[in-house]
Amino acid sequence: MILVTGSAGLIGTAVLGLLAEAGIAARGFDMREDAAQDTRNSSALAEALDGATGVVHLAAVSRVVWAQNDPDLTQQVNVEALRSLIGLMQDSPLSPWLIFASSREVYGEQARLPVVEDDPLEPLNTYARSKVAGEEQTAAARGGGMRAQTVRFSNVYGSTADHEDRVVPAFARTAALGGELRIDGSENLFDFTHVDDAALGLFKAIVAMIEGRDLPSIHFLTGKGTTLGELAAMAVKEARRPVTLREAPPRRFDVARFVGDPSRARELLGWEAKIPVEAGFARLVDDFAKLAEADGAPAVASAR
């Protein structure tokens, strides 16, 4: 049985579905579904870990701005809870393996793009520093004999259930419903990855662990950059109702430019992203429009 923490999140929900389709037993653990399922609650975590042969640790304070606003909570959830989890895993008679979910934020501002997994980690914000700490704990556990791996994600999107203040769902919702679209740094460049692609990459990493393979750190991303200005242009193109644009300066704690190299995932796992951001964004606008229609808003024809 595989334990998936953060199982009600964007990636967790998707990977649980893939595990179920493959007939791989999995158990979710997420405080959004049960308040007691808090990774800071070591007794609840120990109970969930019972019978687990592997753990996918997705649970986290997962937004840069949330971490920046509450560094103490971020330390508790992203660092101390992982330390507790690893300790419980080390005490388990089943010796479960660990996949730790990290982020492209750990790379900070790199001088050269695309970024490869072995480039230096240069975190710029509270969230990124917490993820570097998690990676260090994962590496220490691996050094102590645990089978443990880090995977890194980059700007994953693709669900109407995503956090509404994240850039892609915010832009897609505005395109579907109309309103003002604020661009915090139009030249900021990111590697947007659809959740279907990210979850499939994680699933392949899980299968590799089940098969007994030991893998280095791997990031799951497209290798293609999109500026926020380009994303805003997609929103205007797909808009079902009037959209106005407002440019704002970049936030001081954000990484401004990131594109990763997906070669390692392709070579080791046979994985590569299949969904271009244009197609994934258009699909998300459709989903928001359908959701609004189901809630009673009048239907609006697709812009395409």
Beta strands, then each sheet from edge to edge (+ up, - down):
strand 1: 2-5
strand 2: 26-29
strand 3: 54-57
strand 4: 97-103
strand 5: 148-153
strand 6: 156-157
strand 7: 179-184
strand 8: 189-190
strand 9: 193-194
strand 10: 218-220
strand 11: 226-227
strand 12: 243-248
sheet 1: 2+ 1+ 3+ 4+ 5+ 10+
sheet 2: 6+ 9+
sheet 3: 7+ 12+
sheet 4: 8+ 11-
end
